[in-house]
Amino acid sequence: MNIYYGLDKESKIPKETVITIGSFDGVHRGHRKILETLKNISLSKEKENLVITFEPHPRMVIENIKENYLLTTLEDKLYIFETMGMIDNLLIIPFNNSFAQISADDFIEKIVIKQLFPSVFVVGYDTHFGNGRKGDIAKLKSILLKEKIKIEVVEPETEDSQIISSSLVRSFIRFGNIESANRFLGYKYFVKGVVVRGAGRGAILGFPTANIEFDEKLKIMPQNGVYAVLVLYEGKKYKGMMNVGKRPTFDEKLSLEVHILDFNENLYNKSLKIYFVKRLRDEVKFPNEEELIEQLKRDKENIRNLKEDLWL
């Protein structure tokens, strides 16, 4: 996959490709349907394909969102795109307040068509673009018809009679419905962070935890609670239980703490990738440490008893 940052006169982006445009936050199953269509058309026409995306996510600029919104950072998207193996070329257009003022007509006619000469446009059924999101399928078809450029509109992907969308997946995650989020995404939702020193209270209780410094503030953190998770460390995945929240039995400070089952290595300053598998329960303030320990034992046993297909 060739990656291009910005579009200028010196750019070596291939012309006359099969093109699609979008933010692709989450790269969920609906997005994958579009990308599969893109790949199939490019193969049938023996042309390269090109995905155009934006950084940062347009809504973060337009609505001045600072945190707790994204399903995938740019780094995440690049990783997923690469592992999919469907994309020949990726163009990342910097999105700022100035770019946001470009009209739908100018974006398609003066930027995309005039500079890239697309052979085919592949778009999702609900595509919107340009200032105020005034560009839609009807406008795009009228522009492309004049230029004699073909368009392929991809119908939505559904799950449980619901149309898969980034906004719906965000809602699932915010309310702790991780299993539905994972089904709609087509993979397990994940976050990354570095292990930092904590109070050591987990070890005293018999459940040593890695305290995670969450370094992706723009990503959505699931609703507070206790989760079954997979922890990726140095290329290997381990089962674990993770508390997202404020440690109500102790100091009420926001924390991410993960206890990795059957693991005893020192993880300080190590980077971990956490995949959310299932929400086990709400946070609870226990009257004493003994009752907390008993609940942690039950949580650990519940994790060991989860069906194996949940971990796949």
C-alpha positions as CSV (number, residue, x, y, z in Angstrom):
1,M,0.0,0.0,0.0
2,N,1.5,3.3,-1.1
3,I,0.7,6.2,1.3
4,Y,0.6,9.9,0.2
5,Y,0.2,12.8,2.5
6,G,-1.5,15.8,0.9
7,L,-2.2,16.5,-2.7
8,D,0.1,18.9,-4.6
9,K,1.5,19.4,-8.1
10,E,4.6,17.4,-7.2
11,S,2.6,14.4,-6.0
12,K,3.2,11.0,-7.7
13,I,-0.3,9.7,-6.9
14,P,-1.3,7.4,-9.8
15,K,-4.1,8.8,-12.1
16,E,-7.2,7.1,-13.6
17,T,-7.7,4.9,-10.6
18,V,-10.8,3.4,-9.0
19,I,-11.5,5.8,-6.1
20,T,-13.4,5.9,-2.9
21,I,-13.6,8.7,-0.3
22,G,-14.4,8.6,3.4
23,S,-13.3,9.0,7.0
24,F,-13.5,5.2,7.6
25,D,-13.5,5.6,11.4
26,G,-13.4,2.1,12.8
27,V,-13.0,0.5,9.4
28,H,-16.1,-1.5,10.3
29,R,-17.9,-4.1,8.2
30,G,-19.8,-1.5,6.2
31,H,-16.5,0.1,5.3
32,R,-15.0,-3.2,4.4
33,K,-17.9,-3.9,2.0
34,I,-17.0,-0.6,0.2
35,L,-13.3,-1.5,0.1
36,E,-14.0,-5.0,-1.2
37,T,-16.1,-3.5,-4.0
38,L,-13.3,-1.0,-4.7
39,K,-10.8,-3.9,-4.9
40,N,-13.0,-6.1,-7.1
41,I,-13.7,-3.3,-9.6
42,S,-10.0,-2.3,-9.8
43,L,-9.1,-5.9,-10.5
44,S,-11.8,-6.3,-13.2
45,K,-10.6,-3.1,-14.9
46,E,-6.9,-3.9,-14.4
47,K,-6.4,-0.5,-12.7
48,E,-5.0,0.5,-9.3
49,N,-7.4,1.7,-6.6
50,L,-7.1,4.8,-4.4
51,V,-8.7,5.5,-1.0
52,I,-8.9,9.2,0.0
53,T,-9.3,9.9,3.7
54,F,-8.8,12.8,6.0
55,E,-6.8,13.6,9.1
56,P,-8.0,14.6,11.6
57,H,-11.5,13.3,11.4
58,P,-13.6,16.2,9.9
59,R,-16.1,16.2,12.8
60,M,-13.3,16.8,15.3
61,V,-12.4,20.0,13.5
62,I,-15.9,21.2,12.6
63,E,-17.2,20.5,16.1
64,N,-14.0,21.1,18.0
65,I,-13.9,17.7,19.6
66,K,-10.9,17.1,21.7
67,E,-11.3,13.6,23.2
68,N,-13.4,10.5,23.6
69,Y,-14.7,10.3,20.0
70,L,-12.6,8.1,17.6
71,L,-12.9,4.4,17.1
72,T,-9.5,4.4,15.3
73,T,-6.6,6.8,15.3
74,L,-4.8,7.3,12.0
75,E,-2.2,4.8,13.1
76,D,-4.9,2.2,13.8
77,K,-6.5,2.8,10.3
78,L,-3.1,2.4,8.6
79,Y,-2.6,-0.9,10.4
80,I,-6.0,-2.2,9.5
81,F,-5.8,-1.0,5.9
82,E,-2.4,-2.7,5.5
83,T,-3.5,-6.0,7.0
84,M,-6.6,-6.1,4.8
85,G,-4.5,-6.1,1.7
86,M,-7.2,-4.5,-0.5
87,I,-5.8,-1.0,-1.0
88,D,-3.2,-0.1,-3.6
89,N,-2.9,3.6,-2.7
90,L,-4.0,5.8,0.2
91,L,-4.2,9.6,0.1
92,I,-4.4,11.3,3.4
93,I,-5.7,14.9,3.1
94,P,-5.0,17.3,6.0
95,F,-8.4,18.5,7.2
96,N,-8.6,22.0,8.8
97,N,-11.1,24.9,9.0
98,S,-9.9,26.2,5.7
99,F,-10.4,22.9,3.9
100,A,-13.8,22.6,5.6
101,Q,-15.0,25.7,3.6
102,I,-14.6,24.0,0.2
103,S,-17.9,23.4,-1.5
104,A,-19.0,19.9,-2.5
105,D,-18.8,20.9,-6.2
106,D,-15.3,22.3,-5.9
107,F,-14.0,19.4,-3.9
108,I,-15.1,16.8,-6.5
109,E,-14.5,18.9,-9.7
110,K,-11.4,20.9,-8.8
111,I,-9.6,18.6,-6.4
112,V,-10.6,15.0,-7.2
113,I,-11.5,15.0,-10.9
114,K,-9.1,17.7,-12.1
115,Q,-6.0,16.3,-10.2
116,L,-6.7,12.6,-10.1
117,F,-8.8,11.8,-13.2
118,P,-10.7,8.9,-11.6
119,S,-12.0,6.1,-13.8
120,V,-14.7,4.9,-11.4
121,F,-16.1,6.3,-8.1
122,V,-17.1,3.8,-5.4
123,V,-19.1,5.3,-2.6
124,G,-21.2,4.2,0.3
125,Y,-25.0,4.7,0.2
126,D,-24.9,7.6,2.7
127,T,-21.9,9.5,1.3
128,H,-21.8,13.2,2.2
129,F,-19.0,15.6,1.4
130,G,-18.0,19.3,1.0
131,N,-18.9,22.3,3.1
132,G,-21.9,21.6,5.4
133,R,-21.9,18.1,4.1
134,K,-24.1,19.4,1.2
135,G,-22.7,16.9,-1.3
136,D,-24.6,13.7,-1.5
137,I,-25.1,10.8,-4.0
138,A,-27.4,12.8,-6.2
139,K,-25.0,15.7,-6.5
140,L,-22.1,13.3,-7.1
141,K,-23.9,11.5,-9.8
142,S,-24.8,14.7,-11.6
143,I,-21.1,15.9,-11.5
144,L,-19.8,12.5,-12.7
145,L,-22.3,12.2,-15.4
146,K,-21.0,15.3,-17.0
147,E,-17.5,14.0,-16.8
148,K,-18.6,10.5,-18.1
149,I,-17.2,8.9,-15.0
150,K,-18.9,5.8,-13.7
151,I,-20.1,5.5,-10.1
152,E,-20.8,2.4,-8.0
153,V,-23.0,2.9,-4.9
154,V,-22.5,0.3,-2.2
155,E,-25.6,-0.7,-0.2
156,P,-25.3,-0.8,3.6
157,E,-24.1,-3.8,5.6
158,T,-26.5,-4.8,8.3
159,E,-26.4,-6.8,11.6
160,D,-29.4,-7.6,13.7
161,S,-31.6,-5.6,11.3
162,Q,-29.5,-2.5,12.0
163,I,-27.3,-0.6,9.5
164,I,-23.7,-0.8,10.5
165,S,-22.3,2.7,11.1
166,S,-19.5,4.3,13.0
167,S,-22.0,6.3,15.1
168,L,-23.8,3.2,16.2
169,V,-20.6,1.4,17.1
170,R,-19.5,4.5,19.1
171,S,-22.8,4.3,21.0
172,F,-22.3,0.6,21.7
173,I,-18.9,1.2,23.2
174,R,-19.9,4.3,25.3
175,F,-22.6,2.1,26.9
176,G,-20.3,-0.9,27.4
177,N,-22.0,-3.1,24.8
178,I,-18.7,-4.4,23.6
179,E,-20.0,-7.7,22.1
180,S,-22.3,-5.8,19.7
181,A,-19.5,-3.3,18.9
182,N,-17.1,-6.1,18.1
183,R,-19.7,-7.9,15.8
184,F,-20.4,-4.6,13.9
185,L,-16.6,-3.8,13.7
186,G,-15.7,-7.3,12.6
187,Y,-12.8,-7.4,15.1
188,K,-12.3,-6.6,18.8
189,Y,-12.2,-3.0,19.8
190,F,-8.8,-2.1,21.2
191,V,-6.9,0.7,22.9
192,K,-3.1,1.1,23.6
193,G,-1.1,2.4,26.5
194,V,2.0,2.2,28.6
195,V,2.3,0.5,31.9
196,V,3.1,3.0,34.8
197,R,3.7,2.5,38.5
198,G,0.6,2.4,40.6
199,A,0.1,2.0,44.4
200,G,0.7,-1.7,44.3
201,R,-2.6,-2.4,45.9
202,G,-3.5,-5.1,43.5
203,A,-0.5,-7.2,44.4
204,I,-1.4,-6.9,48.1
205,L,-4.9,-8.1,47.3
206,G,-3.5,-11.1,45.4
207,F,-4.4,-9.7,42.0
208,P,-1.4,-7.8,40.7
209,T,-2.4,-5.3,38.0
210,A,-0.7,-3.3,35.3
211,N,-1.7,0.3,35.5
212,I,-2.2,1.7,32.0
213,E,-1.5,5.3,31.0
214,F,-4.0,5.7,28.2
215,D,-2.1,7.6,25.5
216,E,-5.0,7.9,23.0
217,K,-7.3,10.5,24.5
218,L,-9.1,10.9,21.1
219,K,-10.3,7.3,21.2
220,I,-13.5,6.2,23.0
221,M,-13.0,4.5,26.3
222,P,-15.8,2.0,27.1
223,Q,-18.2,2.7,29.9
224,N,-16.8,2.2,33.4
225,G,-16.8,-1.3,34.6
226,V,-15.0,-4.6,34.7
227,Y,-14.2,-6.3,31.4
228,A,-12.8,-9.5,30.1
229,V,-9.9,-8.5,27.8
230,L,-7.1,-9.9,25.7
231,V,-3.7,-8.3,26.3
232,L,-1.2,-8.2,23.5
233,Y,2.4,-8.1,24.8
234,E,5.4,-8.7,22.6
235,G,3.4,-10.5,20.0
236,K,1.5,-12.8,22.3
237,K,-2.0,-12.5,23.6
238,Y,-3.0,-13.2,27.2
239,K,-6.4,-13.4,28.9
240,G,-7.1,-10.8,31.5
241,M,-9.6,-8.7,33.4
242,M,-9.6,-5.0,33.3
243,N,-11.2,-2.3,35.4
244,V,-12.1,0.9,33.6
245,G,-13.1,3.6,36.0
246,K,-12.5,5.2,39.4
247,R,-11.6,2.4,41.9
248,P,-14.7,3.3,44.1
249,T,-13.5,1.1,47.0
250,F,-10.4,3.2,47.3
251,D,-9.5,6.7,45.9
252,E,-12.0,7.4,43.1
253,K,-9.2,8.3,40.7
254,L,-9.8,7.5,37.1
255,S,-7.7,4.4,36.2
256,L,-7.2,1.6,33.8
257,E,-6.0,-1.5,35.5
258,V,-5.5,-4.9,34.0
259,H,-4.8,-8.2,35.8
260,I,-3.3,-10.7,33.3
261,L,-4.2,-14.3,34.1
262,D,-1.3,-16.7,34.5
263,F,1.4,-14.0,34.0
264,N,4.1,-12.7,36.3
265,E,6.5,-10.6,34.2
266,N,7.5,-7.0,35.1
267,L,5.6,-4.7,32.6
268,Y,6.7,-1.3,33.8
269,N,7.2,1.1,30.9
270,K,6.0,-1.6,28.4
271,S,3.4,-0.9,25.7
272,L,0.3,-3.0,25.8
273,K,-2.6,-3.3,23.4
274,I,-5.9,-4.2,25.1
275,Y,-8.7,-5.9,23.2
276,F,-12.1,-5.7,24.8
277,V,-14.0,-9.1,24.8
278,K,-17.0,-8.8,27.2
279,R,-18.3,-6.5,29.9
280,L,-18.6,-8.5,33.1
281,R,-20.2,-6.0,35.6
282,D,-20.5,-2.4,36.8
283,E,-18.0,-0.9,39.2
284,V,-19.0,-1.5,42.8
285,K,-17.9,0.1,46.0
286,F,-17.3,-2.7,48.5
287,P,-17.5,-2.2,52.3
288,N,-14.1,-3.8,52.8
289,E,-11.1,-5.5,51.0
290,E,-12.3,-9.0,51.8
291,E,-15.5,-8.6,49.9
292,L,-13.6,-7.0,47.0
293,I,-11.2,-10.0,46.9
294,E,-14.1,-12.4,46.8
295,Q,-15.6,-10.5,43.9
296,L,-12.3,-10.5,42.0
297,K,-12.1,-14.2,42.5
298,R,-15.6,-14.6,40.9
299,D,-14.6,-12.3,38.1
300,K,-11.5,-14.3,37.4
301,E,-13.5,-17.6,37.4
302,N,-16.1,-16.0,35.1
303,I,-13.4,-15.1,32.6
304,R,-12.0,-18.6,32.6
305,N,-15.5,-20.0,31.9
306,L,-16.2,-17.7,29.0
307,K,-16.9,-19.6,25.7
308,E,-13.8,-20.0,23.7
309,D,-15.4,-18.5,20.5
310,L,-15.6,-15.1,22.4
311,W,-11.8,-15.0,22.5
312,L,-11.3,-15.7,18.8
